[in-house]
Amino acid sequence: MSQDSSITDAINKTPVLTVFQPASTVGVARFGQWLASEGAILNTIDLGADQPVPAYSELNSDGIIILGGPMGANDGADYPWIEPLSQLVREAYAHAMPVFGICLGSQLSARALGGQVASPAPGQGESGLASVFLTEAGQEDEAIAEMFAQGDAASARADVATNEGTQLPVPVNHNDAVVALPPQAKLLASSKACPIEAWRLGSVLGLQWHPEVVPERLYVWAKENGAQAGLDEAEIKRQADDVLAQGRRIDAITCAMGRTAARMLLRKARAYRVLQSVVD
């Protein structure tokens, strides 16, 4: 087969993304629907059900998604899949395979590539909505800049000020945080509480926020966090109702950013597949 034919086949082939799910109860949610609408096939590995982490050579994938979960990126002694998955991230990065980390996925990827994660990170924890702003590097990053541009376009429906598209509300729920980026990584977005909200190193992109969640998930998180804080039931419900209303108000922004993230990830996955067809 000629190289031109190999490239054409690579372009026309349906991209496959491997989703690593640290907790069986924390799925890809509507991000999976957006990826499917962009033409992706998802292969989910449920780490919470003890499914093994494949080696890079056995992955048969065009990209990796690592979801969130209640454990920490530093908890390798308690979760034996953390170190194999960290090694897979390093190999994927070395081969320019796209890796998309969400919350814990971002923290694990940062740690795998030489960054540091605090568990917990005092003062950096967030729950509900956070106002996240682009850095200069973020304004130049194709994926993050497009996510913010599309979120800004949707902001009129939510009556949200966006500082000319550089600052948007996003859904968050975390106590841990990346506190030092991997060497040569670029900081793409920050919030007032959490300085490292988004970052990139080559083909690896990490988001501390959740592009996939529905407003009702914010309600569940608020109730769980309120109970853990020892609040009475009336206050828990009041706070949860308030967060749910806020989440619904900005959901058009969340959806616009999430759909764009899916589209940009698939673009990277197709580029990776074409690159591999040339290398092979």
Sequence and secondary structure as in RCSB ss.txt:
>XXXX:A:sequence
MSQDSSITDAINKTPVLTVFQPASTVGVARFGQWLASEGAILNTIDLGADQPVPAYSELNSDGIIILGGPMGAND
GADYPWIEPLSQLVREAYAHAMPVFGICLGSQLSARALGGQVASPAPGQGESGLASVFLTEAGQEDEAIAEMFAQ
GDAASARADVATNEGTQLPVPVNHNDAVVALPPQAKLLASSKACPIEAWRLGSVLGLQWHPEVVPERLYVWAKEN
GAQAGLDEAEIKRQADDVLAQGRRIDAITCAMGRTAARMLLRKARAYRVLQSVVD
>XXXX:A:secstr
  HHHHHHHHHHS  EEEEEESSTT   THHHHHHHHTT EEEEEEGGGT     GGG   SEEEE   SS TT 
TTT TTHHHHHHHHHHHHHTT  EEEETHHHHHHHHHTT EEESS TTT EEEEEEEEE HHHHH HHHHHHHHH
HHHHHHHHT   TTTTEEEEEEEES EEEE  TT EEEEEESS S SEEEETTEEEESS TT  HHHHHHHHHHH
HHHTT  HHHHHHHHHHHHHHHHHTHHHHHHHHHHHHHHHHHHHHHHHHHHHHH 
